Amino acid sequence: MESNSQLTMLLDVVPPRIPAGTEVMTATVDLPPGDPGTPPHRHSGPVFGYLLEGELLFELEGEAPRVIKEGEAFWEPGGDLIHYQAANHLADRPTRFVVVMLGVPGQPMLTLVDAEELDARRDRRGARTADADLSEAN
């Protein structure tokens, strides 16, 4: 039997670490129009995602915010790195994505970061000069 399947590479990365005894969770995330997403947080292990529809305003510690569009893949290494935002960049349409999260068994997949830690690490946040341009597209 001959197959007509086609492989399209969306993302090719080598994560910095995979926790021993890794637990894997796959989920979809639905953000209503203009939703800010989860407050600043971190994951116990790497997270890989694919945007099904809409646009995602995405910001990791040490990086400038960027917009991920429908059909694009993204990832974050997890661990100590703060994930500042994964917001719906569109004011008039929902955004939906699928994530595969690798985590340490017995630890939460997602932990919120408090204001005190955000303040202590503010020097690690990426350049935010693009924020004005990104929010005007909303």
Stockholm file with secondary structure:
# STOCKHOLM 1.0

chainA/1-138         MESNSQLTMLLDVVPPRIPAGTEVMTATVDLPPGDPGTPPHRHSGPVFGYLLEGELLFELEGEAPRVIKEGEAFWEPGGDLIHYQAANHLADRPTRFVVVMLGVPGQPMLTLVDAEELDARRDRRGARTADADLSEAN
#=GR chainA/1-138 SS CCCCCCCCCCCCCCCSCCCTTCEEEEEEEEECTTCCCSCSEEESSCEEEEEEESEEEEEETTSCCEEEETTCEEEECCTTCCEEEEEECCSSSCEEEEEEEEECTTSCSEEECCHHHHHHTGGGSCCCTTHHHHHHTC
#=GC SS_cons         CCCCCCCCCCCCCCCSCCCTTCEEEEEEEEECTTCCCSCSEEESSCEEEEEEESEEEEEETTSCCEEEETTCEEEECCTTCCEEEEEECCSSSCEEEEEEEEECTTSCSEEECCHHHHHHTGGGSCCCTTHHHHHHTC
//
